[in-house]
Amino acid sequence: MSLHSQNIVVFGSTGSGKSSVINMIRRSSEAPVSSGASGCTFQSTAYSTKLQDKEYRLWDTAGLDEGKQGKVFDKKAFENLCSLVGQLSHNNNGVSLLMFVMRGPRITDAATKNYRMFYEGFCRKQVPIVIVVTGLENEDDMDQWWITNEGVFAERNMFFHGAACVTAITGKFSTRLGRGIHADVYAESIPKIEKLIQNHVLTEGWKKSPKNWALDIWKWVLIAFGALVPIVIQVLEQDAVKAAIGEIFDSLDIAQS
């Protein structure tokens, strides 16, 4: 894979279908579809792929989950974010697209916070964001779901540059059909996701210097999570945070400039 691959951050709650969507794009099953990650971990794994001779790295990133644990942002989560920032800055590639994956039909508070965390906080609204809604295999018309629900997202101040309504599963195997019961709509879903990438990915990724980028994210975390950030971290002065960020990057085997 080229050092100049464009980075696409694929994020969402555990169980949203992120890994399945990545496997659809890559035509493989390398990305595990179940994860032990829980809460707000921001653990990331990169997968390489090509679309029409263009090279991409898909970053499978665990964001905020439902439940009490998922609403607490801790030191390990911040270390994982710093690691992701460093990796995305490596070779000056930056972020070329944000892909938000959520499972329909209900829009959760975690979905709203994930959107804000990545689009507003992580990329400062400087990177296009698209949404892939999974779990719609039982809809008569999957695309109609977005037409019906786009306004609900707008009411939450969630706006997207593009959307794909899909199923990320082939379904239970049918002896009569000789394939999964959702295989047809699954096959139709793959080009929808690919089209989102091709239509909205930035040629040159957006980024800042890793340490300043991480500090900006830290400031946003304090605003977004408030008292839900453990108090021992919350009370740190900015200089102490800068020092902590420096220590984190010093421990990472990645570029810092």
C-alpha positions, 0 to 999 in steps of 0.5 A: 500500500502506498505511503500516500494512501488517503485516510478514511476514519470509520467510526461509530458505536460497538455493534453499529456494523463498522467492521462489516462495512469495511469488509464490504468495501474490501471484499474480505472478512479480515476485519473482525465483526465483533469486538471486545472494545467497550465504553469510549475507547477510541481503539483503531485498526487500519485496513488497506484497500483500493477503489478504481486504482486509488488507495485508501486506509480505512481506520476502524475506530471504536467510539462512544457506546451506550450505557454508563461506561460509554459516557466516561472519557478516561486517560486510556481513551485519550492515549488512543486518540493521540495514537490515532492522531499520530498515525493519521499525521504520519507521511503528512496524509491527514484525514480525507473522509469521515464515515459515520456508521450507525445501526437503524432505525433509532438515533441514539444519544451516543450517535449524536455524541460520536458525530460531534466528537469526530466531526466537530472535535476531531476534524473541526468541520474541515473534513467531509462526513458521510453516514452509512446506516446499517440494519435496514434489510427489512425495509421495503425501500432502504433508500426511503429511510434516509428521505424520511429521517434526514430531518430528524438528524437535522433537528439534532444538528447532524448534517452529512455530505452524503448517505447510504442506507444498506444492509451489512449482512447476507442473512440466514442461508436459504436452501431454496435460494442457495444463498443468504436471504438478504444477499441481493440487497447486500450486493446492492449495498456495496456500490452505494458505500463505494460511491460515497467514498469516491464522491466525497473523499478529499484529495489532500487530507486535513491535519494539524501538527500532532501535538497541537491537534491532540491539545485541541481535541483535549479542549473539546473533550472537556467541553463535550464530556464535562463532569464525565471526564474523571476529575483527576484528569479534568483538573490538569492545567494546560501545561500539564496536559501538553506535557502528558501529550508529549509523553504519549507521543514520545512513547509512540513509534510514529512521526510527530511532525 
